[in-house]
Amino acid sequence: MPESETSYRQSRQGRGLDYHDRFTRNPRRRMMWKIEQRILDRALDQIHDEQAAEIAYLDFACGTGRVLAFVSARTDTATGVDISESMLEVAATSAPKAELISADITLGNSPLTGRTFDLITAFRFFPNAEESLRTEAISALSACLKPGGRLILNNHRSRSSLRQRLVRLLTLGRRGHSGMSHHEVTQLVTAAGLEIEQVAHAGVVPEHEWLLLRPRFVVEWFERLATQLPLSLLAENLVYTCRRPVAETVRQAA
Ligand SMILES: C[S@@+](CC[C@H](N)C(=O)[O-])C[C@H]1O[C@@H](n2cnc3c(N)ncnc32)[C@H](O)[C@@H]1O
């Protein structure tokens, strides 16, 4: 984990189209994204079942608009926020109806101050970010959630994944410690006053995007099946649906 305060904030500057294309070009990324879409669809079904009123949606660290474009097809309003202009340029094309904001809401003077959302997503952000940035981001996001609202975030670099376990074994513990553990995600989320409602998983087969197992249809069949099995401890990508408790308002009002 880089120690510099600004390193992850700066890391995606100047990137865009190449990042976006990888979700269609790379077979593993494409497969993971399909599974994530199913997870997001299930969450949206639940939100629609529960909520008749309009759904206000925010995608934090929206990047090129991959998640923003998909989710916003089922919400009434959609806002994407990111600090990289080059990523946002692609988002303007992939999610043309969404409001796009170029800002760092983890710092003071956030343009989102006073606005709240029913649903927030934050994909491929937390395990990449430095610890201080993770804490700043989760508290900024928690403040933007309506009571009962949901934050769906993922840890696409789970430290307990079969792949990281193998890397640790093969390198005698020298490598294979990147990303976050389930315990770290739980602590981060609960410290921000949120409850974990559900954890879905994807990516059990220990392969790398550039070192793929074949035949692909067998890997993809197994990975689809694995999402239904209790294998989250071995999965690379954990998707957390978190909720801001409704009771909080009752306690505050009392
Ligand atoms: C790996 S990309 C993920 C993009 C998108 N969420 C996805 O899953 O495709 C991470 C994004 O986080 C953005 N980012 C980093 N620090 C940020 C911050 N402090 N506030 C908002 N966005 C930030 C980067 O600019 C980059 O676009």
The ligand as an SDF file (V2000), in Angstrom:
LIG
                    3D

 27 29  0  0  0  0  0  0  0  0999 V2000
  -10.3510    1.7660  -10.5580 C   0  0  0  0  0  0  0  0  0  0  0  0
  -11.3020    3.1870  -10.9150 S   0  0  0  0  0  0  0  0  0  0  0  0
  -12.9570    2.5740  -10.6830 C   0  0  0  0  0  0  0  0  0  0  0  0
  -13.9610    3.2500  -11.5790 C   0  0  0  0  0  0  0  0  0  0  0  0
  -15.3840    2.7030  -11.4840 C   0  0  0  0  0  0  0  0  0  0  0  0
  -15.9180    2.8340  -10.1580 N   0  0  0  0  0  0  0  0  0  0  0  0
  -15.4220    1.2560  -11.9290 C   0  0  0  0  0  0  0  0  0  0  0  0
  -15.5980    0.3660  -11.0700 O   0  0  0  0  0  0  0  0  0  0  0  0
  -15.2670    1.0030  -13.1170 O   0  0  0  0  0  0  0  0  0  0  0  0
  -11.0950    4.1740   -9.4530 C   0  0  0  0  0  0  0  0  0  0  0  0
  -11.5690    5.6180   -9.6170 C   0  0  0  0  0  0  0  0  0  0  0  0
  -11.4430    6.2860   -8.3570 O   0  0  0  0  0  0  0  0  0  0  0  0
  -11.1860    7.6530   -8.6440 C   0  0  0  0  0  0  0  0  0  0  0  0
  -10.7450    8.3230   -7.4220 N   0  0  0  0  0  0  0  0  0  0  0  0
   -9.5800    8.1710   -6.7450 C   0  0  0  0  0  0  0  0  0  0  0  0
   -9.5800    8.9620   -5.6540 N   0  0  0  0  0  0  0  0  0  0  0  0
  -10.7830    9.6020   -5.6420 C   0  0  0  0  0  0  0  0  0  0  0  0
  -11.3910   10.5560   -4.7680 C   0  0  0  0  0  0  0  0  0  0  0  0
  -10.7640   11.0040   -3.6860 N   0  0  0  0  0  0  0  0  0  0  0  0
  -12.6360   11.0020   -5.0630 N   0  0  0  0  0  0  0  0  0  0  0  0
  -13.2880   10.5570   -6.1730 C   0  0  0  0  0  0  0  0  0  0  0  0
  -12.7570    9.6670   -7.0370 N   0  0  0  0  0  0  0  0  0  0  0  0
  -11.5240    9.2010   -6.7680 C   0  0  0  0  0  0  0  0  0  0  0  0
  -10.1550    7.5720   -9.7440 C   0  0  0  0  0  0  0  0  0  0  0  0
  -10.0440    8.7930  -10.4380 O   0  0  0  0  0  0  0  0  0  0  0  0
  -10.7420    6.4260  -10.6060 C   0  0  0  0  0  0  0  0  0  0  0  0
  -11.5630    6.9160  -11.6200 O   0  0  0  0  0  0  0  0  0  0  0  0
  1  2  1  0
  2  3  1  0
  2 10  1  0
  3  4  1  0
  4  5  1  0
  5  6  1  0
  5  7  1  0
  7  8  2  0
  7  9  1  0
 10 11  1  0
 11 12  1  0
 11 26  1  0
 12 13  1  0
 13 14  1  0
 13 24  1  0
 14 15  1  0
 14 23  1  0
 15 16  2  0
 16 17  1  0
 17 18  1  0
 17 23  2  0
 18 19  1  0
 18 20  2  0
 20 21  1  0
 21 22  2  0
 22 23  1  0
 24 25  1  0
 24 26  1  0
 26 27  1  0
M  CHG  2   2   1   9  -1
M  END
$$$$
